[in-house]
Amino acid sequence: MACRGMPGAPMAAVSLLSMGTVSRVSSVLNKDAKQFGKKYLFDGNEDTCWNSDQGTPQWILLEFPKSVEISHLHIQFQGGFASRTCRLEGCTKNEAFEKITDLYPEDINALQRFTVSGKPVEKLKIVFENSTDFFGRIIVYHLDVLGRKL
């Protein structure tokens, strides 16, 4: 028999990234997707990463198969190639993006966790407004979005 939570109790946050999630990125270093592409954001391998080309802003766009409510963002940069300010934007499929919140990551190698609250979205855009790298490159080893599916 399956155990069910109490009525009205909040559901635990789960990863919202699934096989149906479509991802896009602003750029890839030297257009070398084989070595630095977006797939390395989610592969769980600590030796691989997405590496943007130079310039600002850089961004990651996620399109979920259904509406989701985001509660947390987990991200791991390479120190020296982090974003000083990140802006989260969200929308449903037929709306314009609206700002959800600003995040202020540290310039470190460790996994950073941010609490996010906002309305249900079908698309999430993480905008890296500026980089600690002089050329504007961003390097991300791990990305996860947690919350609940609606």
Secondary structure as the mmCIF struct_conf table of DSSP 4:
data_model
#
loop_
_struct_conf.conf_type_id
_struct_conf.id
_struct_conf.beg_label_comp_id
_struct_conf.beg_label_asym_id
_struct_conf.beg_label_seq_id
_struct_conf.end_label_comp_id
_struct_conf.end_label_asym_id
_struct_conf.end_label_seq_id
HELX_LH_PP_P HELX_LH_PP_P1 GLY A 5 MET A 6
TURN_TY1_P TURN_TY1_P1 PRO A 7 GLY A 8
HELX_LH_PP_P HELX_LH_PP_P2 ALA A 9 ALA A 13
STRN STRN1 VAL A 14 SER A 15
TURN_TY1_P TURN_TY1_P2 MET A 19 GLY A 20
STRN STRN2 VAL A 22 VAL A 25
BEND BEND1 SER A 26 SER A 26
HELX_RH_3T_P HELX_RH_3T_P1 LEU A 29 LYS A 31
HELX_RH_AL_P HELX_RH_AL_P1 ALA A 33 PHE A 36
HELX_RH_3T_P HELX_RH_3T_P2 LYS A 38 LEU A 41
BEND BEND2 PHE A 42 ASP A 43
TURN_TY1_P TURN_TY1_P3 GLU A 46 ASP A 47
STRN STRN3 TRP A 50 ASN A 51
BEND BEND3 GLN A 54 THR A 56
STRN STRN4 GLN A 58 PHE A 77
HELX_LH_PP_P HELX_LH_PP_P3 GLN A 78 GLN A 78
TURN_TY1_P TURN_TY1_P4 GLY A 79 GLY A 80
BEND BEND4 PHE A 81 PHE A 81
STRN STRN5 SER A 83 CYS A 91
TURN_TY1_P TURN_TY1_P5 LYS A 93 ASN A 94
BEND BEND5 GLU A 95 GLU A 95
STRN STRN6 GLU A 98 LEU A 103
BEND BEND6 ASP A 107 ALA A 110
STRN STRN7 GLN A 112 THR A 115
STRN STRN8 VAL A 121 SER A 131
BEND BEND7 THR A 132 ASP A 133
TURN_TY1_P TURN_TY1_P6 PHE A 134 PHE A 135
STRN STRN9 ILE A 139 LYS A 149
#
